[in-house]
Amino acid sequence: MISFDLRAFFGCVFVFFAIPVLCFFAGMPVQAQVSSHSVSEAPADTAGMMRAVLGEVYIEASRMPVIWERQPVQVSLLRQGAADASAASSLGDVLRFGSPVMIRRYGLGGIQSVSARGFGARQTSLMWNGFGINHAMLGETDYNLIPAGFASNIRVATGNSSAGFGEGSTAGSVLFDSPAPANRTSFSAQTGAWGQRNFGFQTGFRGPVFRASLHLSGAQAVNNYPYFDDIRQREEFRRNNQFQNRHALLSAGFSRGSWQYDGSLWLGAAEHHISGSSAVRNPRAVQTDGFTRWTNLLALQQGSGLWQLSSFHEWYSLDYLDAPSRIESLSDLGRHQLRLVYRREAAAGLFLSAGADAGQTTINTNNYSGTETRRHLSVFAQAEYRPVEPLTFYPVLRLLSWSDFGEALTGSFGANWRTPLRGLHLRAQLARNFNPPGLNDLYWSPGGNPELKPEESTSLEGGLAYTRELGGFRTRAGLTLYRIWFENGIRWLPGPGGIWSPVNLFEIDSRGAEADLSASLHWQGWVFTMDGALARTRATSPRQESVDGELRRIDRQLTYVPEWSWKAGLGLSKFGLFANASLQQVGSRFTTADHSAPNDPLGAFADLSLQLGYGHQFRAADVRLAWTLHNLTDGQHQFISRYPLPPRYHTLSLRIGFRY
């Protein structure tokens, strides 16, 4: 059974409502004027991040709110409605079709892990409302545990640096926010093959001062789908693959004069039975996750300056049980972070930002010799400087101190030039990044290595961004070339007595290209949308191998990193009727470091889905009904060896909403 921590829940709810009320009354005497573009109209992550005059919506992907085409790095913006177009139930499903990153799927309902520019989830920051939520023990998070309806304003910044957020961002960041409160209530349900049942509820209001919303989400499935077992040469069914999860998200805020507050409280509970590799005959492993996450943002604008005080609190229980293997892993995590940031327009064409972060993470688990605590402190400064109107520079510097392995200095320098060709910008960035060891790497008993160094990298990228609007036609396109030199990579190796231990061992040289395109056309009642992403990734690690009796250095492609991949989405609607198609093409992948496995490489595959439906507004009400056919070609796919993906199946989705 899955359950919430009721004491943490009621305690957080009390403080959650107490803070905005106190701040509201504290801010009543303030008479300073704010731009007519209200702070609350910006996405939650950029709420309150104002310039002297707010005239546009800014994208915060590098700690500086900048419009998309003026960013110094590649930022992919997922279209609103991307989750609906592919009947996505999790954030991983949304990213699978609509972003340049790869989602490594371990089967339907199984773990979803992100991969960007050849690197894994440990080197990719996952940010919710501006704070990292990768699990401190593992260094990553299962994207299947994040309901699609809880993720708004999704951005993928594959070129982001760790100087911006102080997190491990060698391969960039995936950022999303809590949905902004609106005067709307809706109910949604989805049903599909193998016992899939999803439900959702959301309600909220937005007034001139206060705003609040509540989102509920639930999902369950048996997922005993058939697959062809190439070991036993017969059809089998996935076993021990059922799951259920429940989530609740409460958001509230206020705007009063120059003050603003926004907070989100997220409770989640999940129970996943782990089917594992198809080579396992009788899997019985079970993982349960239960967490409470809470973010706060209090902002005050004073003239051309903006103060922001924000905090993040997390309590996470992660238990894993595999009785046949005699594995019982129990853990409780507590994480707290406080951030103070000040921004201002120091002079014409010069915007400055500086701040400090402090945090503490505590782990209590039967896998360590005792309770372990990590504390960190960081200070940063960055600027947006325009010596002339078309040219902008973005220097960033961050100094960090960690209680368990010392200090680190990171920085980046970016530039963006608006060319004479209308809508075309050129951009570039050089960055020095780092990724701290996970707590399992340091303290796992036996085998943890407290002498580990942080993973480090130097990245260089350049590219272009293009935007254009002509009547009812809008387009946005980007192209990026990059190279990343990665060192001190952490890898677990067998040691004396068969005990595995992590060491700073491997290097990676990652280079490639990314392109994305988004376009829409409104013409005589017809609406046409198109999205696409293309990635070429050459990520290699040097190895000493015997060639003709001599040891030579061989650079081989990393495991499960396709050299080529591309995605596309098409949408067409008229008179309420709509059709959507989503395609993901994944190139061949190697399963072993030396490419010697009998099944190397795994074959390329295409995953195509088709959706048909009807949506209509009836005065204050709206309805959307959609039928989606997944894996249209009924191909036998596997991204990870021995983790088969499902054959062709369908889902039926219904949403009914009311505006007021």
C-alpha positions in Angstrom: 0.0 0.0 0.0 1.1 3.5 -0.6 0.6 6.3 1.9 1.5 9.9 2.7 3.3 11.1 5.8 0.3 12.8 7.5 2.3 14.6 10.1 4.6 16.2 7.5 1.5 17.0 5.4 -0.5 18.8 8.0 2.6 20.6 9.3 3.5 21.9 5.8 -0.1 22.9 5.0 -0.3 25.0 8.2 3.0 26.8 7.4 2.1 26.9 3.7 -0.9 29.1 4.3 0.6 31.0 7.3 3.5 32.4 5.3 1.6 34.2 2.5 -1.0 35.6 4.9 1.7 37.1 7.1 3.6 38.4 4.1 0.5 39.9 2.7 -0.2 42.0 5.8 3.5 42.9 6.0 3.3 44.2 2.5 0.1 46.3 2.8 1.8 49.6 3.5 4.1 49.4 0.5 3.1 51.9 -2.2 5.9 51.4 -4.7 4.7 51.0 -8.3 5.2 47.8 -10.3 5.2 47.4 -14.0 1.8 46.9 -15.6 3.0 43.5 -16.7 2.2 41.7 -13.5 4.8 39.4 -12.1 2.2 36.7 -11.6 1.7 36.5 -15.4 5.2 35.0 -15.9 5.8 31.3 -15.5 6.3 30.1 -11.9 10.0 29.8 -12.3 10.4 33.3 -13.7 7.7 34.8 -11.5 9.0 38.1 -10.0 12.2 38.1 -12.2 11.6 41.6 -13.6 13.7 44.1 -15.4 13.0 47.8 -15.1 10.1 47.4 -17.5 8.6 44.0 -18.2 7.4 43.8 -21.8 8.1 40.1 -22.7 8.0 36.7 -21.1 11.5 35.6 -20.1 13.0 32.2 -20.1 15.1 31.4 -17.1 17.4 28.6 -18.1 20.7 30.0 -16.9 19.6 32.0 -13.8 19.1 35.1 -16.0 15.6 35.8 -17.4 16.2 36.3 -21.1 13.9 35.9 -24.1 14.4 32.6 -26.0 16.3 33.9 -29.0 18.8 35.9 -26.8 19.9 32.9 -24.8 23.6 32.0 -25.0 22.8 28.3 -25.0 20.4 25.9 -26.7 17.0 25.9 -24.9 14.1 23.8 -26.2 10.6 25.0 -25.2 8.0 22.3 -25.2 4.7 23.4 -26.8 1.7 23.9 -24.5 -0.4 20.8 -25.0 2.5 18.5 -25.9 1.4 16.1 -23.2 -2.2 15.9 -24.7 -0.9 15.4 -28.2 0.8 12.1 -27.3 -1.4 11.0 -24.4 1.6 11.3 -22.1 1.1 10.3 -18.5 4.5 11.3 -17.1 7.2 13.9 -17.7 9.3 11.2 -19.3 6.6 10.5 -21.8 6.3 14.2 -22.7 10.1 14.5 -23.2 10.3 11.3 -25.2 8.6 12.9 -28.3 9.0 16.6 -27.7 12.7 17.3 -26.8 16.2 16.7 -28.0 17.0 14.5 -24.9 16.6 10.7 -25.0 14.4 8.9 -22.5 15.8 5.5 -21.6 12.7 3.4 -21.0 12.8 0.1 -19.1 9.4 -0.9 -20.3 5.9 0.4 -20.0 5.4 1.8 -16.5 9.1 1.1 -15.7 11.9 3.5 -14.9 12.4 6.4 -17.2 15.9 7.9 -17.2 17.1 10.9 -19.1 20.2 11.0 -21.4 21.6 14.1 -23.1 24.6 14.6 -25.2 25.8 11.1 -24.4 25.6 11.6 -20.6 23.2 10.0 -18.2 20.7 11.3 -15.6 23.5 11.8 -13.0 25.0 14.5 -15.2 21.6 16.2 -16.0 19.9 18.5 -13.5 16.2 18.1 -13.0 14.8 21.4 -11.7 11.3 22.0 -10.2 10.5 25.6 -9.5 14.2 26.4 -9.7 15.5 23.7 -7.3 17.1 20.4 -8.1 15.2 17.3 -7.3 17.5 14.5 -8.4 17.7 12.1 -5.5 20.8 12.8 -3.4 21.6 9.1 -2.9 21.3 8.0 -6.5 22.1 11.3 -8.2 19.0 10.9 -10.5 15.3 10.7 -10.4 12.8 8.4 -12.2 10.9 10.7 -14.6 8.0 8.2 -14.5 7.2 9.5 -11.0 6.4 13.0 -12.2 2.8 13.3 -13.6 2.5 15.1 -16.9 -0.2 17.3 -15.5 2.1 18.6 -12.8 4.7 19.9 -15.2 4.2 23.3 -16.8 6.5 25.6 -18.7 8.9 22.7 -19.6 12.3 23.7 -20.9 15.3 21.6 -21.9 18.6 23.5 -21.7 21.1 20.9 -22.9 23.8 23.6 -22.9 23.2 24.8 -19.4 26.2 25.0 -17.1 26.6 24.1 -13.4 27.6 27.7 -12.8 24.0 28.7 -13.2 22.4 26.4 -10.6 25.2 24.8 -8.7 24.0 21.4 -9.6 25.6 18.7 -11.8 24.8 20.1 -15.2 27.4 18.5 -17.5 24.7 17.6 -20.0 22.4 20.5 -19.1 19.1 20.8 -17.3 15.5 19.8 -17.6 13.3 22.5 -16.0 9.6 22.6 -15.2 7.3 24.6 -12.9 4.1 24.0 -11.0 1.0 24.9 -13.2 0.0 28.5 -12.6 -3.4 28.9 -10.8 -6.3 29.8 -13.1 -10.1 30.2 -12.8 -10.8 26.8 -14.0 -11.8 23.3 -12.8 -11.3 20.1 -14.8 -11.6 16.4 -14.6 -9.6 13.9 -16.7 -9.5 10.1 -17.1 -7.5 7.8 -19.3 -7.9 4.0 -19.8 -5.9 1.6 -21.9 -4.6 -1.9 -22.4 -3.2 -4.1 -19.6 -5.1 -2.4 -16.8 -4.0 1.2 -17.4 -6.1 3.6 -15.4 -5.2 7.3 -14.9 -7.2 10.1 -13.4 -6.7 13.8 -12.8 -8.4 16.7 -11.1 -7.5 20.3 -10.9 -9.2 23.4 -9.6 -8.1 26.9 -8.9 -8.8 30.6 -8.8 -6.9 33.7 -9.6 -7.9 37.1 -8.2 -6.3 40.5 -8.3 -4.4 39.7 -5.1 -4.6 36.0 -4.1 -4.4 32.9 -6.2 -4.4 29.2 -5.4 -4.8 25.8 -7.1 -5.1 22.1 -6.3 -4.0 19.3 -8.6 -4.6 15.6 -7.9 -3.3 12.7 -10.0 -3.5 8.9 -9.8 -2.3 6.1 -12.1 -2.2 2.3 -11.9 -1.6 -0.5 -14.4 -0.8 -4.3 -14.5 1.3 -3.9 -17.6 1.5 -7.7 -18.3 2.0 -7.1 -22.0 3.3 -9.8 -24.4 6.7 -9.8 -25.9 8.9 -12.3 -27.9 11.6 -13.8 -25.7 14.7 -14.2 -27.9 16.4 -16.5 -25.3 13.6 -19.0 -25.0 12.3 -18.3 -28.6 8.7 -18.0 -27.6 6.1 -15.4 -26.6 6.1 -14.4 -22.9 4.3 -11.9 -20.7 5.9 -9.3 -18.5 5.7 -10.4 -14.9 5.7 -8.4 -11.6 5.2 -5.2 -13.6 2.3 -3.6 -11.9 2.4 -0.2 -10.3 0.2 2.5 -8.7 0.9 6.1 -7.7 -0.9 9.0 -6.2 0.1 12.7 -6.2 -1.3 16.0 -4.8 0.0 19.5 -5.6 -1.2 22.5 -3.8 -0.1 26.0 -5.0 -0.9 29.4 -3.5 0.4 32.9 -3.8 -0.4 36.6 -3.7 0.7 39.9 -5.3 0.4 43.1 -3.4 2.2 46.3 -4.4 5.9 45.4 -4.8 5.5 42.1 -2.9 4.9 38.7 -4.3 4.7 35.2 -2.8 4.3 31.9 -4.6 4.5 28.5 -3.0 3.9 24.8 -4.0 3.5 21.8 -1.8 3.8 18.4 -3.6 3.0 15.1 -2.0 3.7 11.8 -3.9 3.4 8.1 -3.1 4.2 5.2 -5.5 4.6 1.5 -5.4 6.3 -0.1 -8.4 6.9 -3.8 -8.8 10.2 -4.3 -10.7 9.9 -6.7 -13.6 13.7 -6.4 -14.3 15.4 -8.1 -17.2 13.5 -10.6 -19.3 16.2 -13.1 -18.4 14.8 -13.2 -14.9 12.2 -15.9 -14.7 10.4 -15.0 -11.4 10.9 -11.3 -10.5 9.6 -10.3 -7.1 11.3 -6.9 -6.4 9.2 -4.0 -5.2 10.1 -0.3 -4.8 8.0 2.2 -2.8 8.5 5.9 -2.9 6.9 8.5 -0.7 7.8 12.2 -0.6 6.9 15.7 0.3 8.4 18.6 -1.6 7.8 22.2 -0.8 9.0 25.4 -2.5 8.6 29.0 -1.6 9.4 32.3 -3.4 9.1 35.7 -1.8 9.9 38.6 -4.1 10.2 42.4 -3.5 10.9 44.9 -6.2 12.6 48.1 -5.2 13.0 50.5 -8.0 15.1 48.8 -10.7 16.2 46.1 -8.2 14.5 42.9 -7.3 15.1 40.8 -4.1 14.1 37.1 -4.1 14.1 34.8 -1.1 13.3 31.2 -1.9 13.5 27.9 -0.2 13.1 24.2 -0.9 12.3 21.4 1.5 12.1 17.7 0.8 11.4 14.6 2.8 11.8 11.4 0.8 11.3 7.7 1.8 12.7 5.2 -0.7 12.5 1.4 0.1 13.5 -1.5 -2.1 12.8 -5.1 -1.4 13.8 -8.2 -3.4 13.1 -11.2 -1.2 14.7 -13.9 -3.5 17.9 -11.9 -3.7 17.8 -11.1 0.1 17.9 -7.4 -0.6 16.2 -5.0 1.7 17.1 -1.3 1.3 15.4 1.3 3.5 16.2 5.0 3.3 14.9 8.4 4.5 16.1 11.6 3.1 15.7 15.2 4.4 16.9 18.1 2.3 16.6 21.8 2.9 17.9 24.7 0.8 17.7 28.5 1.1 18.5 31.0 -1.6 18.8 34.7 -1.7 19.1 36.6 -5.0 19.3 40.2 -5.9 18.9 41.6 -9.5 19.0 45.1 -10.8 19.6 47.2 -13.8 23.0 48.8 -12.9 23.2 50.9 -16.0 21.9 51.1 -19.5 22.5 47.8 -21.1 23.9 46.2 -17.9 21.9 43.8 -15.7 23.6 42.3 -12.6 22.5 39.3 -10.5 24.2 37.9 -7.4 23.1 35.5 -4.7 23.9 32.8 -2.2 22.7 29.2 -1.7 22.9 27.2 1.5 21.6 23.7 2.1 21.8 20.5 4.1 20.9 16.9 3.1 20.6 14.1 5.7 20.4 10.4 4.8 19.3 7.7 7.2 19.6 4.3 5.6 20.6 0.7 6.4 23.0 0.8 3.5 25.4 3.2 5.3 27.3 2.7 8.5 25.4 5.6 10.1 23.4 8.8 9.3 25.3 10.9 6.8 24.9 14.7 6.3 26.0 16.8 3.5 26.1 20.6 3.8 26.8 23.1 1.0 27.2 26.8 0.6 27.7 28.7 -2.7 27.8 32.3 -3.9 27.4 33.4 -7.4 27.5 36.5 -9.6 26.5 37.0 -13.2 25.7 39.8 -15.6 24.0 40.5 -18.9 26.0 43.2 -20.6 25.1 44.9 -23.9 27.9 47.1 -25.1 25.9 47.7 -28.3 22.3 46.8 -28.8 22.8 43.7 -31.1 25.5 42.1 -28.9 25.1 40.7 -25.4 27.6 39.0 -23.1 26.7 36.6 -20.2 29.6 36.0 -17.7 28.8 33.8 -14.7 31.0 32.8 -11.8 30.1 30.5 -8.8 32.1 29.3 -5.8 30.9 26.3 -3.9 31.9 24.6 -0.7 30.8 21.1 0.3 31.2 19.5 3.7 32.2 16.1 2.3 34.7 16.9 -0.4 35.8 20.6 -0.3 35.5 23.5 -2.7 34.8 24.0 -6.4 34.9 27.0 -8.7 32.7 27.0 -11.9 32.0 29.6 -14.5 30.8 30.3 -17.9 31.0 33.0 -20.5 28.3 33.3 -23.2 27.5 35.7 -26.0 24.6 36.4 -28.3 24.5 38.6 -31.4 21.4 39.7 -33.2 22.4 39.7 -36.8 21.1 42.2 -39.5 18.9 39.4 -40.8 15.6 39.8 -39.1 14.9 37.1 -36.4 18.4 35.5 -36.6 20.7 35.4 -33.6 24.1 33.7 -33.2 25.2 32.4 -29.8 28.1 30.7 -28.1 29.2 29.7 -24.6 32.3 28.3 -22.9 31.7 26.7 -19.5 33.5 24.8 -16.8 31.2 22.3 -15.0 31.3 19.9 -12.1 29.1 17.1 -10.7 29.5 16.1 -7.1 29.6 12.4 -6.2 26.4 10.9 -5.1 26.0 10.0 -1.4 25.9 6.3 -2.4 29.3 6.8 -4.1 30.8 8.2 -0.9 29.1 6.2 1.9 27.7 2.9 0.6 28.7 0.1 3.0 30.6 -1.8 2.0 32.4 -0.2 -0.9 31.8 3.6 -0.6 34.8 5.8 -1.4 34.9 9.0 0.6 38.1 10.1 -1.3 36.2 10.6 -4.6 36.7 13.8 -6.5 33.8 15.6 -8.3 33.3 14.8 -12.0 34.4 17.8 -14.0 34.0 19.0 -17.6 34.7 21.8 -20.0 32.1 22.5 -22.6 32.1 24.6 -25.7 29.1 25.3 -28.0 27.9 27.6 -30.7 24.8 27.9 -32.8 22.0 30.0 -34.1 18.4 30.8 -33.2 15.7 32.0 -35.6 12.2 33.3 -34.9 9.7 34.7 -37.3 6.0 35.6 -37.4 4.2 36.3 -40.6 0.4 36.7 -40.2 -0.9 33.4 -38.9 2.5 31.6 -39.4 5.0 31.4 -36.6 8.2 29.5 -36.5 11.1 29.0 -34.1 14.3 27.1 -35.1 17.7 26.4 -33.5 20.9 24.7 -34.4 23.8 24.0 -32.0 27.3 22.5 -32.4 29.0 21.4 -29.2 31.9 19.6 -27.6 32.4 18.4 -24.0 35.6 17.2 -22.4 34.7 15.2 -19.3 37.1 13.9 -16.7 37.1 12.2 -13.3 34.1 10.1 -14.3 32.9 7.9 -11.4 32.6 4.2 -12.1 32.0 1.2 -9.8 34.6 -1.6 -10.2 35.1 -4.9 -8.4 37.8 -4.9 -5.7 39.3 -7.3 -3.2 36.8 -9.9 -1.9 34.4 -9.2 -4.7 33.4 -5.9 -3.2 32.5 -3.2 -5.7 33.8 0.3 -5.1 33.6 3.6 -7.1 36.7 5.3 -8.5 37.4 8.4 -10.6 38.4 6.6 -13.7 37.0 7.3 -17.1 37.0 10.2 -19.5 34.5 11.1 -22.2 34.8 13.2 -25.3 31.3 14.2 -26.5 30.7 16.2 -29.6 27.8 16.6 -31.9 24.9 18.7 -33.2 21.4 19.4 -32.1 18.6 21.0 -34.1 15.0 21.8 -33.2 12.1 23.3 -35.1 8.7 24.5 -34.0 6.1 26.0 -36.4 2.4 26.7 -36.4 -0.1 28.0 -39.0 -3.6 29.4 -38.5 -5.5 29.7 -41.8 -9.3 30.0 -42.3 -10.1 28.0 -39.2 -7.4 25.4 -39.8 -4.6 25.0 -37.3 -1.4 23.2 -38.2 1.5 22.6 -35.9 4.8 20.9 -36.4 7.7 20.2 -34.0 11.0 18.4 -34.6 14.3 17.6 -33.0 17.4 16.1 -34.5 20.5 15.0 -32.6 23.8 13.6 -33.7 25.9 12.5 -30.7 29.4 11.1 -30.9 30.3 10.3 -27.2 33.4 8.2 -26.8 35.5 6.9 -23.9 39.1 5.8 -24.5 40.0 2.2 -23.9 43.2 0.2 -24.0 42.5 -2.8 -26.3 44.7 -5.4 -27.9 44.9 -5.0 -31.7 47.2 -7.4 -33.6 48.9 -8.3 -30.3 49.5 -4.6 -29.3 47.8 -2.4 -26.8 46.2 0.5 -28.5 43.9 3.4 -27.5 40.5 2.8 -29.0 37.7 5.4 -28.7 34.3 3.6 -28.6 30.8 5.0 -28.5 29.3 4.9 -25.0 26.7 2.2 -24.1 23.1 3.0 -25.0 24.0 6.3 -26.7 22.6 6.3 -30.3 24.7 8.3 -32.7 21.7 9.5 -34.5 18.1 10.2 -33.3 15.3 12.4 -34.4 11.8 13.2 -33.3 8.8 14.8 -35.0 5.2 15.8 -34.1 2.4 16.9 -36.4 -1.0 18.3 -35.5 -4.0 19.3 -37.6 -7.4 20.6 -36.3 -10.6 22.0 -37.8 -14.1 22.5 -36.4 -13.0 20.8 -33.1 -11.8 17.7 -34.8 -8.0 17.0 -34.5 -5.3 14.6 -35.4 -1.8 14.3 -34.0 1.1 12.1 -34.9 4.3 11.7 -32.8 7.4 9.9 -34.0 10.7 9.0 -32.3 13.5 7.4 -34.3 16.3 5.9 -32.2 19.6 4.8 -33.8 21.5 1.6 -33.0 23.0 1.3 -29.5 25.8 -0.8 -28.0 25.2 -2.7 -24.7 28.9 -3.2 -23.7 31.8 -0.9 -23.4 34.0 -2.9 -25.8 31.0 -3.5 -28.2 31.6 -7.3 -27.9 28.2 -8.6 -26.8 26.5 -11.0 -29.2 23.6 -8.7 -29.6 25.7 -5.6 -30.2 24.5 -3.3 -31.6 20.9 -3.2 -30.7 18.9 -2.4 -33.9 17.5 1.1 -34.6 13.7 1.5 -34.2 10.9 3.9 -34.8 8.1 4.6 -32.3 5.1 6.1 -33.9 1.8 7.1 -32.3 -1.4 8.4 -33.9 -4.2 10.3 -32.1 -7.7 11.3 -33.2 -10.2 13.2 -31.3 -12.7 16.0 -30.8 -12.5 19.1 -28.6 -15.1 21.8 -28.2 -16.0 24.8 -26.0 -19.6 25.2 -24.8 -19.7 28.7 -23.3 -17.9 28.2 -19.9 -17.3 24.5 -20.4 -14.9 22.6 -22.6 -14.5 18.9 -23.4 -11.7 16.9 -25.1 -12.0 13.3 -26.1 -9.0 11.5 -27.7 -8.2 8.0 -28.9 -4.4 7.3 -29.2 -2.8 4.3 -30.9 0.7 3.7 -29.6 3.5 1.9 -31.5 1.4 2.1 -34.6 3.7 -0.3 -36.6 3.5 -2.9 -33.8 7.3 -3.2 -33.8 9.2 -5.3 -31.2 11.4 -2.6 -29.6 13.8 -2.4 -26.7 15.9 0.6 -25.7 17.7 -1.3 -23.0 18.7 -4.9 -23.7 16.3 -7.5 -22.2 13.7 -4.8 -21.3 11.1 -5.2 -24.0 8.8 -2.3 -24.8 5.1 -3.0 -25.4 3.5 -4.0 -28.8 0.8 -1.9 -30.3 -1.8 -0.7 -27.8 -4.4 2.1 -27.4 -5.6 4.6 -24.8 -8.8 6.6 -24.5 -8.6 10.0 -22.8 -11.4 12.3 -21.7 -11.2 15.7 -20.1 -14.0 18.0 -19.0 -13.3 21.5 -17.8 -15.2 24.6 -16.5 -14.1 28.2 -16.6 -15.3 30.9 -14.2 
